[in-house]
Amino acid sequence: MSLENKVTPAPAPSDFIRDIVAAHVAEGKYPRIHTAFPPEPNGYLHIGHAKSICLNFGIAREFGGVCNLRMDDTNPTKEEIEYVESIQTDVNWLIAGWADDKLGLKEKGRDTRTIAENGNRDFYPGTRALNAQLPTLNWR
C-alpha cells in the first residue's frame, strides 16, 4: 500500500468583509472595487499595518480592483519624510509578487478626476492603475 501526498488547494479566504464585498460585486453595486491603505506618516509601520495592507490589497486582488496608498495626515508639514519613504518601501516589499499590480498612487502633477454615476458626481484620484482602466474620464 503506497501513501501518496495529495495536495489539496487551500480554500479561498472568507470573512465578513470579503462576504460584503462579494455580495456588492454580485449585485453590481459599484463599478469596481477600490480599497485604500491610509497610514499616518508619523512613525514606522507595525504588525497591525501589515494586517491592513494584506486585507486591503488582498481584496483588491481577489475582486480585480485597486488599492490606493494614501498618506492620511491633516498637517503634512509636521511629518518627517523618513516615515513617508519608510512606509512606501515597506508596502512595496510586502505586496511584491502578489499584489504589486494593484497599487494605486496619485501621479505627480495630477488632479482628481470627476465622473458621474447614477446622476451623482464622484471623485477618483488619477492613479496609474485607474488611468489604464478608465481612459475616458474628464479632468475638471
N, CA, C and O atoms as CSV, one atom per row, in Angstrom:
chain,resi,resn,atom,element,x,y,z
A,1,MET,N,N,0.848,-1.167,0.000
A,1,MET,CA,C,0.000,0.000,0.000
A,1,MET,C,C,0.895,1.232,0.000
A,1,MET,O,O,1.754,1.387,0.868
A,2,SER,N,N,0.688,2.101,-0.974
A,2,SER,CA,C,1.531,3.289,-1.035
A,2,SER,C,C,0.718,4.512,-0.615
A,2,SER,O,O,-0.461,4.658,-0.939
A,3,LEU,N,N,1.382,5.347,0.092
A,3,LEU,CA,C,0.761,6.595,0.517
A,3,LEU,C,C,1.296,7.704,-0.373
A,3,LEU,O,O,2.501,7.951,-0.405
A,4,GLU,N,N,0.430,8.355,-1.074
A,4,GLU,CA,C,0.839,9.457,-1.928
A,4,GLU,C,C,0.418,10.763,-1.274
A,4,GLU,O,O,-0.636,10.873,-0.647
A,5,ASN,N,N,1.285,11.737,-1.449
A,5,ASN,CA,C,0.934,13.070,-0.950
A,5,ASN,C,C,-0.017,13.716,-1.927
A,5,ASN,O,O,0.339,13.975,-3.077
A,6,LYS,N,N,-1.187,13.967,-1.487
A,6,LYS,CA,C,-2.162,14.660,-2.308
A,6,LYS,C,C,-2.252,16.101,-1.838
A,6,LYS,O,O,-2.515,16.380,-0.668
A,7,VAL,N,N,-2.028,17.001,-2.770
A,7,VAL,CA,C,-2.082,18.417,-2.439
A,7,VAL,C,C,-3.492,18.922,-2.695
A,7,VAL,O,O,-3.999,18.873,-3.815
A,8,THR,N,N,-4.098,19.398,-1.651
A,8,THR,CA,C,-5.437,19.964,-1.743
A,8,THR,C,C,-5.302,21.476,-1.710
A,8,THR,O,O,-4.674,22.019,-0.800
A,9,PRO,N,N,-5.884,22.170,-2.693
A,9,PRO,CA,C,-5.770,23.627,-2.667
A,9,PRO,C,C,-6.434,24.214,-1.427
A,9,PRO,O,O,-7.465,23.730,-0.961
A,10,ALA,N,N,-5.820,25.258,-0.914
A,10,ALA,CA,C,-6.369,25.931,0.262
A,10,ALA,C,C,-7.677,26.613,-0.117
A,10,ALA,O,O,-7.806,27.133,-1.225
A,11,PRO,N,N,-8.642,26.616,0.788
A,11,PRO,CA,C,-9.898,27.308,0.484
A,11,PRO,C,C,-9.656,28.814,0.371
A,11,PRO,O,O,-8.744,29.351,0.999
A,12,ALA,N,N,-10.468,29.480,-0.421
A,12,ALA,CA,C,-10.363,30.929,-0.547
A,12,ALA,C,C,-10.643,31.564,0.800
A,12,ALA,O,O,-11.486,31.076,1.552
A,13,PRO,N,N,-9.943,32.651,1.117
A,13,PRO,CA,C,-10.200,33.307,2.398
A,13,PRO,C,C,-11.646,33.777,2.473
A,13,PRO,O,O,-12.237,34.172,1.468
A,14,SER,N,N,-12.202,33.728,3.670
A,14,SER,CA,C,-13.567,34.186,3.856
A,14,SER,C,C,-13.686,34.861,5.217
A,14,SER,O,O,-13.252,34.320,6.234
A,15,ASP,N,N,-14.266,36.021,5.217
A,15,ASP,CA,C,-14.558,36.748,6.447
A,15,ASP,C,C,-15.695,37.711,6.136
A,15,ASP,O,O,-16.106,37.819,4.980
A,16,PHE,N,N,-16.198,38.392,7.113
A,16,PHE,CA,C,-17.372,39.233,6.901
A,16,PHE,C,C,-17.095,40.360,5.901
A,16,PHE,O,O,-18.004,40.765,5.176
A,17,ILE,N,N,-15.876,40.869,5.848
A,17,ILE,CA,C,-15.572,41.946,4.901
A,17,ILE,C,C,-15.617,41.409,3.474
A,17,ILE,O,O,-16.248,42.007,2.602
A,18,ARG,N,N,-14.947,40.280,3.237
A,18,ARG,CA,C,-14.963,39.680,1.904
A,18,ARG,C,C,-16.379,39.267,1.503
A,18,ARG,O,O,-16.747,39.371,0.333
A,19,ASP,N,N,-17.164,38.807,2.456
A,19,ASP,CA,C,-18.550,38.430,2.168
A,19,ASP,C,C,-19.365,39.647,1.706
A,19,ASP,O,O,-20.155,39.548,0.767
A,20,ILE,N,N,-19.171,40.775,2.359
A,20,ILE,CA,C,-19.868,42.001,1.970
A,20,ILE,C,C,-19.416,42.446,0.582
A,20,ILE,O,O,-20.244,42.798,-0.258
A,21,VAL,N,N,-18.108,42.431,0.340
A,21,VAL,CA,C,-17.585,42.836,-0.973
A,21,VAL,C,C,-18.109,41.895,-2.054
A,21,VAL,O,O,-18.518,42.352,-3.121
A,22,ALA,N,N,-18.101,40.597,-1.795
A,22,ALA,CA,C,-18.601,39.622,-2.779
A,22,ALA,C,C,-20.072,39.878,-3.089
A,22,ALA,O,O,-20.488,39.782,-4.244
A,23,ALA,N,N,-20.861,40.203,-2.068
A,23,ALA,CA,C,-22.279,40.500,-2.289
A,23,ALA,C,C,-22.439,41.756,-3.141
A,23,ALA,O,O,-23.286,41.794,-4.033
A,24,HIS,N,N,-21.638,42.778,-2.875
A,24,HIS,CA,C,-21.711,44.012,-3.653
A,24,HIS,C,C,-21.297,43.774,-5.101
A,24,HIS,O,O,-21.888,44.340,-6.020
A,25,VAL,N,N,-20.278,42.934,-5.304
A,25,VAL,CA,C,-19.855,42.601,-6.670
A,25,VAL,C,C,-20.977,41.861,-7.391
A,25,VAL,O,O,-21.289,42.170,-8.541
A,26,ALA,N,N,-21.584,40.883,-6.715
A,26,ALA,CA,C,-22.664,40.102,-7.317
A,26,ALA,C,C,-23.861,40.987,-7.683
A,26,ALA,O,O,-24.518,40.759,-8.699
A,27,GLU,N,N,-24.141,41.999,-6.849
A,27,GLU,CA,C,-25.259,42.914,-7.099
A,27,GLU,C,C,-24.926,43.967,-8.150
A,27,GLU,O,O,-25.819,44.631,-8.677
A,28,GLY,N,N,-23.625,44.119,-8.455
A,28,GLY,CA,C,-23.216,45.187,-9.363
A,28,GLY,C,C,-23.367,46.557,-8.725
A,28,GLY,O,O,-23.598,47.552,-9.412
A,29,LYS,N,N,-23.235,46.601,-7.402
A,29,LYS,CA,C,-23.467,47.844,-6.658
A,29,LYS,C,C,-22.454,48.933,-7.006
A,29,LYS,O,O,-22.804,50.113,-7.023
A,30,TYR,N,N,-21.213,48.559,-7.282
A,30,TYR,CA,C,-20.155,49.501,-7.622
A,30,TYR,C,C,-19.489,49.074,-8.922
A,30,TYR,O,O,-19.433,47.882,-9.225
A,31,PRO,N,N,-18.975,50.047,-9.705
A,31,PRO,CA,C,-18.357,49.685,-10.990
A,31,PRO,C,C,-17.039,48.926,-10.832
A,31,PRO,O,O,-16.648,48.171,-11.723
A,32,ARG,N,N,-16.360,49.121,-9.716
A,32,ARG,CA,C,-15.108,48.405,-9.438
A,32,ARG,C,C,-14.838,48.448,-7.939
A,32,ARG,O,O,-15.375,49.290,-7.219
A,33,ILE,N,N,-14.009,47.539,-7.491
A,33,ILE,CA,C,-13.617,47.535,-6.079
A,33,ILE,C,C,-12.398,48.431,-5.932
A,33,ILE,O,O,-11.415,48.288,-6.659
A,34,HIS,N,N,-12.474,49.348,-4.990
A,34,HIS,CA,C,-11.397,50.311,-4.767
A,34,HIS,C,C,-11.186,50.423,-3.266
A,34,HIS,O,O,-12.017,50.992,-2.557
A,35,THR,N,N,-10.075,49.879,-2.781
A,35,THR,CA,C,-9.758,49.935,-1.352
A,35,THR,C,C,-8.639,50.934,-1.126
A,35,THR,O,O,-8.079,51.477,-2.079
A,36,ALA,N,N,-8.316,51.174,0.130
A,36,ALA,CA,C,-7.248,52.125,0.449
A,36,ALA,C,C,-6.501,51.665,1.691
A,36,ALA,O,O,-7.073,51.060,2.598
A,37,PHE,N,N,-5.221,51.963,1.706
A,37,PHE,CA,C,-4.408,51.815,2.906
A,37,PHE,C,C,-3.908,53.218,3.240
A,37,PHE,O,O,-2.981,53.705,2.592
A,38,PRO,N,N,-4.514,53.895,4.259
A,38,PRO,CA,C,-4.169,55.279,4.572
A,38,PRO,C,C,-3.389,55.446,5.883
A,38,PRO,O,O,-3.960,55.914,6.868
A,39,PRO,N,N,-2.112,55.080,5.923
A,39,PRO,CA,C,-1.379,55.231,7.180
A,39,PRO,C,C,-1.072,56.695,7.482
A,39,PRO,O,O,-0.988,57.526,6.577
A,40,GLU,N,N,-0.909,56.991,8.746
A,40,GLU,CA,C,-0.451,58.318,9.140
A,40,GLU,C,C,1.074,58.276,9.144
A,40,GLU,O,O,1.660,57.421,9.808
A,41,PRO,N,N,1.729,59.180,8.418
A,41,PRO,CA,C,3.192,59.119,8.300
A,41,PRO,C,C,3.916,59.757,9.478
A,41,PRO,O,O,4.744,60.651,9.302
A,42,ASN,N,N,3.593,59.287,10.683
A,42,ASN,CA,C,4.236,59.839,11.875
A,42,ASN,C,C,5.030,58.776,12.624
A,42,ASN,O,O,5.340,58.945,13.803
A,43,GLY,N,N,5.357,57.685,11.944
A,43,GLY,CA,C,6.137,56.612,12.550
A,43,GLY,C,C,6.271,55.458,11.575
A,43,GLY,O,O,5.774,55.505,10.450
A,44,TYR,N,N,6.956,54.423,12.036
A,44,TYR,CA,C,7.165,53.246,11.192
A,44,TYR,C,C,5.940,52.325,11.276
A,44,TYR,O,O,5.179,52.372,12.243
A,45,LEU,N,N,5.766,51.496,10.255
A,45,LEU,CA,C,4.657,50.554,10.252
A,45,LEU,C,C,4.870,49.454,11.286
A,45,LEU,O,O,6.011,49.124,11.612
A,46,HIS,N,N,3.790,48.889,11.802
A,46,HIS,CA,C,3.844,47.790,12.759
A,46,HIS,C,C,2.973,46.640,12.262
A,46,HIS,O,O,2.430,46.722,11.161
A,47,ILE,N,N,2.828,45.601,13.021
A,47,ILE,CA,C,2.124,44.395,12.589
A,47,ILE,C,C,0.652,44.669,12.250
A,47,ILE,O,O,0.100,44.028,11.356
A,48,GLY,N,N,0.024,45.597,12.941
A,48,GLY,CA,C,-1.360,45.954,12.628
A,48,GLY,C,C,-1.472,46.559,11.235
A,48,GLY,O,O,-2.442,46.306,10.520
A,49,HIS,N,N,-0.479,47.360,10.850
A,49,HIS,CA,C,-0.459,47.910,9.498
A,49,HIS,C,C,-0.314,46.786,8.472
A,49,HIS,O,O,-0.959,46.810,7.424
A,50,ALA,N,N,0.526,45.813,8.776
A,50,ALA,CA,C,0.728,44.685,7.848
A,50,ALA,C,C,-0.590,43.947,7.617
A,50,ALA,O,O,-0.886,43.552,6.490
A,51,LYS,N,N,-1.369,43.762,8.656
A,51,LYS,CA,C,-2.669,43.103,8.527
A,51,LYS,C,C,-3.595,43.912,7.611
A,51,LYS,O,O,-4.268,43.350,6.747
A,52,SER,N,N,-3.621,45.219,7.804
A,52,SER,CA,C,-4.449,46.083,6.972
A,52,SER,C,C,-3.983,46.075,5.516
A,52,SER,O,O,-4.809,46.057,4.604
A,53,ILE,N,N,-2.683,46.089,5.292
A,53,ILE,CA,C,-2.132,46.030,3.932
A,53,ILE,C,C,-2.571,44.740,3.259
A,53,ILE,O,O,-3.052,44.755,2.126
A,54,CYS,N,N,-2.406,43.623,3.960
A,54,CYS,CA,C,-2.783,42.325,3.380
A,54,CYS,C,C,-4.285,42.260,3.104
A,54,CYS,O,O,-4.694,41.725,2.073
A,55,LEU,N,N,-5.102,42.787,3.992
A,55,LEU,CA,C,-6.550,42.779,3.793
A,55,LEU,C,C,-6.945,43.645,2.603
A,55,LEU,O,O,-7.658,43.185,1.712
A,56,ASN,N,N,-6.490,44.892,2.582
A,56,ASN,CA,C,-6.913,45.819,1.536
A,56,ASN,C,C,-6.361,45.466,0.162
A,56,ASN,O,O,-7.088,45.522,-0.829
A,57,PHE,N,N,-5.086,45.103,0.093
A,57,PHE,CA,C,-4.524,44.706,-1.200
A,57,PHE,C,C,-5.062,43.336,-1.609
A,57,PHE,O,O,-5.240,43.068,-2.797
A,58,GLY,N,N,-5.320,42.467,-0.627
A,58,GLY,CA,C,-5.883,41.155,-0.926
A,58,GLY,C,C,-7.279,41.255,-1.524
A,58,GLY,O,O,-7.593,40.554,-2.486
A,59,ILE,N,N,-8.112,42.116,-0.965
A,59,ILE,CA,C,-9.457,42.311,-1.510
A,59,ILE,C,C,-9.384,42.916,-2.909
A,59,ILE,O,O,-10.120,42.501,-3.804
A,60,ALA,N,N,-8.504,43.891,-3.100
A,60,ALA,CA,C,-8.336,44.471,-4.435
A,60,ALA,C,C,-7.893,43.400,-5.428
A,60,ALA,O,O,-8.356,43.383,-6.569
A,61,ARG,N,N,-7.017,42.524,-5.010
A,61,ARG,CA,C,-6.521,41.452,-5.893
A,61,ARG,C,C,-7.624,40.434,-6.198
A,61,ARG,O,O,-7.821,40.054,-7.352
A,62,GLU,N,N,-8.332,40.001,-5.170
A,62,GLU,CA,C,-9.364,38.970,-5.341
A,62,GLU,C,C,-10.527,39.423,-6.211
A,62,GLU,O,O,-11.138,38.616,-6.912
A,63,PHE,N,N,-10.832,40.728,-6.164
A,63,PHE,CA,C,-12.006,41.217,-6.870
A,63,PHE,C,C,-11.658,42.120,-8.058
A,63,PHE,O,O,-12.517,42.843,-8.562
A,64,GLY,N,N,-10.397,42.075,-8.504
A,64,GLY,CA,C,-9.995,42.821,-9.697
A,64,GLY,C,C,-10.016,44.325,-9.532
A,64,GLY,O,O,-10.292,45.051,-10.488
A,65,GLY,N,N,-9.728,44.801,-8.337
A,65,GLY,CA,C,-9.766,46.240,-8.072
A,65,GLY,C,C,-8.392,46.849,-7.949
A,65,GLY,O,O,-7.412,46.337,-8.490
A,66,VAL,N,N,-8.340,47.935,-7.239
A,66,VAL,CA,C,-7.096,48.655,-6.993
A,66,VAL,C,C,-7.116,49.115,-5.535
A,66,VAL,O,O,-8.182,49.343,-4.962
A,67,CYS,N,N,-5.933,49.250,-4.943
A,67,CYS,CA,C,-5.810,49.736,-3.566
A,67,CYS,C,C,-4.898,50.960,-3.572
A,67,CYS,O,O,-3.755,50.886,-4.023
A,68,ASN,N,N,-5.400,52.066,-3.079
A,68,ASN,CA,C,-4.604,53.289,-3.016
A,68,ASN,C,C,-3.775,53.332,-1.749
A,68,ASN,O,O,-4.255,53.007,-0.663
A,69,LEU,N,N,-2.530,53.736,-1.899
A,69,LEU,CA,C,-1.684,54.090,-0.760
A,69,LEU,C,C,-1.778,55.602,-0.651
A,69,LEU,O,O,-1.300,56.329,-1.522
A,70,ARG,N,N,-2.394,56.068,0.422
A,70,ARG,CA,C,-2.624,57.497,0.609
A,70,ARG,C,C,-2.218,57.870,2.027
A,70,ARG,O,O,-2.789,57.364,2.993
A,71,MET,N,N,-1.246,58.743,2.150
A,71,MET,CA,C,-0.814,59.177,3.469
A,71,MET,C,C,-1.922,60.022,4.090
A,71,MET,O,O,-2.352,61.018,3.509
A,72,ASP,N,N,-2.376,59.624,5.261
A,72,ASP,CA,C,-3.502,60.262,5.925
A,72,ASP,C,C,-2.972,61.206,6.995
A,72,ASP,O,O,-2.590,60.782,8.086
A,73,ASP,N,N,-2.955,62.487,6.663
A,73,ASP,CA,C,-2.447,63.442,7.627
A,73,ASP,C,C,-3.076,64.801,7.383
A,73,ASP,O,O,-3.175,65.250,6.241
A,74,THR,N,N,-3.498,65.452,8.447
A,74,THR,CA,C,-4.115,66.761,8.305
A,74,THR,C,C,-3.075,67.874,8.248
A,74,THR,O,O,-3.387,68.976,7.796
A,75,ASN,N,N,-1.857,67.616,8.690
A,75,ASN,CA,C,-0.809,68.629,8.660
A,75,ASN,C,C,0.497,67.995,8.183
A,75,ASN,O,O,1.365,67.687,9.000
A,76,PRO,N,N,0.648,67.795,6.862
A,76,PRO,CA,C,1.828,67.099,6.351
A,76,PRO,C,C,3.145,67.830,6.580
A,76,PRO,O,O,4.207,67.211,6.512
A,77,THR,N,N,3.098,69.134,6.850
A,77,THR,CA,C,4.349,69.868,7.058
A,77,THR,C,C,5.045,69.460,8.356
A,77,THR,O,O,6.241,69.703,8.518
A,78,LYS,N,N,4.308,68.843,9.282
A,78,LYS,CA,C,4.898,68.408,10.547
A,78,LYS,C,C,5.498,67.013,10.486
A,78,LYS,O,O,6.176,66.594,11.425
A,79,GLU,N,N,5.262,66.283,9.397
A,79,GLU,CA,C,5.725,64.893,9.305
A,79,GLU,C,C,7.122,64.806,8.714
A,79,GLU,O,O,7.547,65.673,7.951
A,80,GLU,N,N,7.819,63.751,9.079
A,80,GLU,CA,C,9.176,63.512,8.590
A,80,GLU,C,C,9.108,62.716,7.293
A,80,GLU,O,O,8.370,61.735,7.204
A,81,ILE,N,N,9.869,63.129,6.295
A,81,ILE,CA,C,9.910,62.411,5.024
A,81,ILE,C,C,10.454,60.990,5.223
A,81,ILE,O,O,10.152,60.091,4.438
A,82,GLU,N,N,11.245,60.797,6.263
A,82,GLU,CA,C,11.788,59.470,6.578
A,82,GLU,C,C,10.660,58.447,6.758
A,82,GLU,O,O,10.768,57.310,6.300
A,83,TYR,N,N,9.581,58.860,7.429
A,83,TYR,CA,C,8.468,57.942,7.660
A,83,TYR,C,C,7.689,57.670,6.373
A,83,TYR,O,O,7.267,56.539,6.132
A,84,VAL,N,N,7.498,58.686,5.559
A,84,VAL,CA,C,6.801,58.512,4.280
A,84,VAL,C,C,7.570,57.517,3.406
A,84,VAL,O,O,6.988,56.582,2.856
A,85,GLU,N,N,8.877,57.729,3.284
A,85,GLU,CA,C,9.696,56.834,2.463
A,85,GLU,C,C,9.735,55.426,3.040
A,85,GLU,O,O,9.721,54.449,2.291
A,86,SER,N,N,9.784,55.316,4.354
A,86,SER,CA,C,9.791,54.006,5.003
A,86,SER,C,C,8.486,53.258,4.735
A,86,SER,O,O,8.500,52.058,4.460
A,87,ILE,N,N,7.366,53.963,4.816
A,87,ILE,CA,C,6.061,53.347,4.570
A,87,ILE,C,C,5.983,52.861,3.127
A,87,ILE,O,O,5.534,51.744,2.873
A,88,GLN,N,N,6.419,53.699,2.176
A,88,GLN,CA,C,6.392,53.305,0.771
A,88,GLN,C,C,7.253,52.070,0.529
A,88,GLN,O,O,6.845,51.154,-0.184
A,89,THR,N,N,8.431,52.048,1.117
A,89,THR,CA,C,9.341,50.904,0.969
A,89,THR,C,C,8.725,49.642,1.558
A,89,THR,O,O,8.759,48.581,0.935
A,90,ASP,N,N,8.163,49.755,2.757
A,90,ASP,CA,C,7.572,48.592,3.422
A,90,ASP,C,C,6.357,48.047,2.664
A,90,ASP,O,O,6.202,46.833,2.530
A,91,VAL,N,N,5.507,48.936,2.176
A,91,VAL,CA,C,4.333,48.489,1.413
A,91,VAL,C,C,4.782,47.785,0.141
A,91,VAL,O,O,4.276,46.712,-0.187
A,92,ASN,N,N,5.726,48.380,-0.575
A,92,ASN,CA,C,6.223,47.748,-1.802
A,92,ASN,C,C,6.826,46.379,-1.512
A,92,ASN,O,O,6.630,45.444,-2.288
A,93,TRP,N,N,7.548,46.248,-0.419
A,93,TRP,CA,C,8.154,44.961,-0.057
A,93,TRP,C,C,7.073,43.929,0.265
A,93,TRP,O,O,7.162,42.779,-0.164
A,94,LEU,N,N,6.057,44.340,1.016
A,94,LEU,CA,C,5.029,43.401,1.460
A,94,LEU,C,C,4.134,42.913,0.317
A,94,LEU,O,O,3.702,41.760,0.327
A,95,ILE,N,N,3.852,43.760,-0.654
A,95,ILE,CA,C,2.953,43.361,-1.743
A,95,ILE,C,C,3.693,42.817,-2.959
A,95,ILE,O,O,3.059,42.371,-3.915
A,96,ALA,N,N,5.011,42.847,-2.938
A,96,ALA,CA,C,5.793,42.410,-4.098
A,96,ALA,C,C,5.468,40.970,-4.468
A,96,ALA,O,O,5.468,40.078,-3.620
A,97,GLY,N,N,5.192,40.764,-5.746
A,97,GLY,CA,C,4.975,39.425,-6.258
A,97,GLY,C,C,3.559,38.905,-6.150
A,97,GLY,O,O,3.254,37.879,-6.758
A,98,TRP,N,N,2.682,39.554,-5.413
A,98,TRP,CA,C,1.314,39.046,-5.318
A,98,TRP,C,C,0.254,40.141,-5.504
A,98,TRP,O,O,-0.862,39.839,-5.926
A,99,ALA,N,N,0.572,41.380,-5.205
A,99,ALA,CA,C,-0.439,42.430,-5.361
A,99,ALA,C,C,0.164,43.752,-5.829
A,99,ALA,O,O,-0.494,44.790,-5.763
A,100,ASP,N,N,1.405,43.721,-6.300
A,100,ASP,CA,C,2.038,44.980,-6.693
A,100,ASP,C,C,1.350,45.642,-7.882
A,100,ASP,O,O,1.469,46.853,-8.063
A,101,ASP,N,N,0.638,44.874,-8.689
A,101,ASP,CA,C,-0.095,45.466,-9.811
A,101,ASP,C,C,-1.405,46.119,-9.361
A,101,ASP,O,O,-2.111,46.707,-10.180
A,102,LYS,N,N,-1.732,46.023,-8.090
A,102,LYS,CA,C,-2.970,46.612,-7.555
A,102,LYS,C,C,-2.714,47.940,-6.839
A,102,LYS,O,O,-3.648,48.560,-6.330
A,103,LEU,N,N,-1.447,48.376,-6.799
A,103,LEU,CA,C,-1.083,49.599,-6.086
A,103,LEU,C,C,-1.506,50.817,-6.884
A,103,LEU,O,O,-1.109,50.984,-8.038
A,104,GLY,N,N,-2.307,51.660,-6.271
A,104,GLY,CA,C,-2.719,52.915,-6.892
A,104,GLY,C,C,-2.034,54.073,-6.194
A,104,GLY,O,O,-2.125,54.219,-4.975
A,105,LEU,N,N,-1.355,54.886,-6.967
A,105,LEU,CA,C,-0.707,56.086,-6.447
A,105,LEU,C,C,-1.112,57.258,-7.324
A,105,LEU,O,O,-1.195,57.127,-8.545
A,106,LYS,N,N,-1.359,58.383,-6.713
A,106,LYS,CA,C,-1.677,59.572,-7.495
A,106,LYS,C,C,-0.418,59.987,-8.235
A,106,LYS,O,O,0.646,60.140,-7.635
A,107,GLU,N,N,-0.547,60.167,-9.540
A,107,GLU,CA,C,0.606,60.553,-10.334
A,107,GLU,C,C,1.004,61.992,-10.032
A,107,GLU,O,O,0.148,62.841,-9.783
A,108,LYS,N,N,2.302,62.260,-10.055
A,108,LYS,CA,C,2.814,63.586,-9.773
A,108,LYS,C,C,2.219,64.589,-10.763
A,108,LYS,O,O,2.243,64.361,-11.973
A,109,GLY,N,N,1.693,65.684,-10.252
A,109,GLY,CA,C,1.128,66.715,-11.093
A,109,GLY,C,C,-0.308,66.475,-11.517
A,109,GLY,O,O,-0.881,67.304,-12.224
A,110,ARG,N,N,-0.914,65.351,-11.100
A,110,ARG,CA,C,-2.298,65.060,-11.485
A,110,ARG,C,C,-3.260,65.605,-10.443
A,110,ARG,O,O,-2.913,65.757,-9.271
A,111,ASP,N,N,-4.450,65.891,-10.883
A,111,ASP,CA,C,-5.515,66.353,-10.014
A,111,ASP,C,C,-6.561,65.249,-9.934
A,111,ASP,O,O,-6.417,64.211,-10.580
A,112,THR,N,N,-7.606,65.460,-9.152
A,112,THR,CA,C,-8.653,64.442,-9.081
A,112,THR,C,C,-9.488,64.465,-10.348
A,112,THR,O,O,-9.593,65.493,-11.017
A,113,ARG,N,N,-10.081,63.326,-10.672
A,113,ARG,CA,C,-10.977,63.201,-11.807
A,113,ARG,C,C,-12.399,63.137,-11.262
A,113,ARG,O,O,-12.638,62.609,-10.176
A,114,THR,N,N,-13.317,63.672,-12.016
A,114,THR,CA,C,-14.720,63.636,-11.620
A,114,THR,C,C,-15.481,62.805,-12.632
A,114,THR,O,O,-15.343,63.004,-13.839
A,115,ILE,N,N,-16.282,61.878,-12.144
A,115,ILE,CA,C,-17.168,61.117,-13.020
A,115,ILE,C,C,-18.554,61.130,-12.417
A,115,ILE,O,O,-18.725,61.347,-11.217
A,116,ALA,N,N,-19.526,60.899,-13.249
A,116,ALA,CA,C,-20.910,60.850,-12.778
A,116,ALA,C,C,-21.380,59.406,-12.766
A,116,ALA,O,O,-21.211,58.680,-13.745
A,117,GLU,N,N,-21.966,58.996,-11.657
A,117,GLU,CA,C,-22.548,57.670,-11.522
A,117,GLU,C,C,-23.961,57.867,-11.003
A,117,GLU,O,O,-24.162,58.471,-9.950
A,118,ASN,N,N,-24.938,57.359,-11.739
A,118,ASN,CA,C,-26.351,57.492,-11.354
A,118,ASN,C,C,-26.741,58.947,-11.110
A,118,ASN,O,O,-27.536,59.244,-10.218
A,119,GLY,N,N,-26.170,59.855,-11.913
A,119,GLY,CA,C,-26.501,61.261,-11.782
A,119,GLY,C,C,-25.766,61.995,-10.678
A,119,GLY,O,O,-25.933,63.206,-10.533
A,120,ASN,N,N,-24.951,61.289,-9.890
A,120,ASN,CA,C,-24.201,61.911,-8.806
A,120,ASN,C,C,-22.726,62.007,-9.177
A,120,ASN,O,O,-22.161,61.073,-9.747
A,121,ARG,N,N,-22.107,63.132,-8.855
A,121,ARG,CA,C,-20.676,63.274,-9.120
A,121,ARG,C,C,-19.892,62.466,-8.106
A,121,ARG,O,O,-20.249,62.410,-6.929
A,122,ASP,N,N,-18.825,61.842,-8.568
A,122,ASP,CA,C,-17.961,61.073,-7.688
A,122,ASP,C,C,-16.524,61.395,-8.070
A,122,ASP,O,O,-16.242,61.664,-9.237
A,123,PHE,N,N,-15.624,61.373,-7.116
A,123,PHE,CA,C,-14.245,61.749,-7.371
A,123,PHE,C,C,-13.337,60.538,-7.212
A,123,PHE,O,O,-13.441,59.787,-6.243
A,124,TYR,N,N,-12.456,60.364,-8.170
A,124,TYR,CA,C,-11.463,59.298,-8.141
A,124,TYR,C,C,-10.098,59.923,-8.335
A,124,TYR,O,O,-9.941,60.787,-9.198
A,125,PRO,N,N,-9.101,59.514,-7.557
A,125,PRO,CA,C,-7.761,60.044,-7.791
A,125,PRO,C,C,-7.222,59.499,-9.109
A,125,PRO,O,O,-7.560,58.384,-9.507
A,126,GLY,N,N,-6.403,60.266,-9.771
A,126,GLY,CA,C,-5.815,59.829,-11.041
A,126,GLY,C,C,-4.683,58.850,-10.795
A,126,GLY,O,O,-3.515,59.226,-10.897
A,127,THR,N,N,-4.994,57.622,-10.478
A,127,THR,CA,C,-3.971,56.628,-10.172
A,127,THR,C,C,-3.493,55.950,-11.431
A,127,THR,O,O,-4.203,55.914,-12.436
A,128,ARG,N,N,-2.286,55.408,-11.379
A,128,ARG,CA,C,-1.738,54.678,-12.524
A,128,ARG,C,C,-2.657,53.524,-12.879
A,128,ARG,O,O,-2.937,53.308,-14.058
A,129,ALA,N,N,-3.130,52.783,-11.901
A,129,ALA,CA,C,-3.987,51.633,-12.183
A,129,ALA,C,C,-5.310,52.086,-12.789
A,129,ALA,O,O,-5.803,51.465,-13.730
A,130,LEU,N,N,-5.887,53.156,-12.264
A,130,LEU,CA,C,-7.159,53.624,-12.794
A,130,LEU,C,C,-7.008,54.258,-14.165
A,130,LEU,O,O,-7.922,54.176,-14.986
A,131,ASN,N,N,-5.864,54.894,-14.430
A,131,ASN,CA,C,-5.679,55.501,-15.739
A,131,ASN,C,C,-5.816,54.459,-16.833
A,131,ASN,O,O,-6.374,54.752,-17.890
A,132,ALA,N,N,-5.324,53.258,-16.606
A,132,ALA,CA,C,-5.432,52.198,-17.601
A,132,ALA,C,C,-6.870,51.695,-17.719
A,132,ALA,O,O,-7.308,51.331,-18.810
A,133,GLN,N,N,-7.606,51.672,-16.613
A,133,GLN,CA,C,-8.950,51.130,-16.604
A,133,GLN,C,C,-10.015,52.119,-17.053
A,133,GLN,O,O,-11.032,51.724,-17.623
A,134,LEU,N,N,-9.786,53.395,-16.799
A,134,LEU,CA,C,-10.816,54.408,-17.051
A,134,LEU,C,C,-10.274,55.537,-17.929
A,134,LEU,O,O,-10.181,56.675,-17.468
A,135,PRO,N,N,-9.916,55.252,-19.172
A,135,PRO,CA,C,-9.281,56.271,-20.008
A,135,PRO,C,C,-10.218,57.383,-20.468
A,135,PRO,O,O,-9.741,58.395,-20.981
A,136,THR,N,N,-11.519,57.236,-20.306
A,136,THR,CA,C,-12.454,58.226,-20.837
A,136,THR,C,C,-12.887,59.274,-19.835
A,136,THR,O,O,-13.736,60.107,-20.154
A,137,LEU,N,N,-12.338,59.260,-18.649
A,137,LEU,CA,C,-12.760,60.244,-17.643
A,137,LEU,C,C,-12.257,61.633,-18.025
A,137,LEU,O,O,-11.202,61.768,-18.645
A,138,ASN,N,N,-13.010,62.659,-17.656
A,138,ASN,CA,C,-12.639,64.035,-17.953
A,138,ASN,C,C,-11.993,64.686,-16.742
A,138,ASN,O,O,-12.432,64.481,-15.610
A,139,TRP,N,N,-10.950,65.469,-16.981
A,139,TRP,CA,C,-10.315,66.232,-15.911
A,139,TRP,C,C,-11.165,67.454,-15.635
A,139,TRP,O,O,-11.712,68.049,-16.563
A,140,ARG,N,N,-11.283,67.834,-14.391
A,140,ARG,CA,C,-12.037,69.044,-14.031
A,140,ARG,C,C,-11.115,69.981,-13.308
A,140,ARG,O,O,-11.529,71.068,-12.906
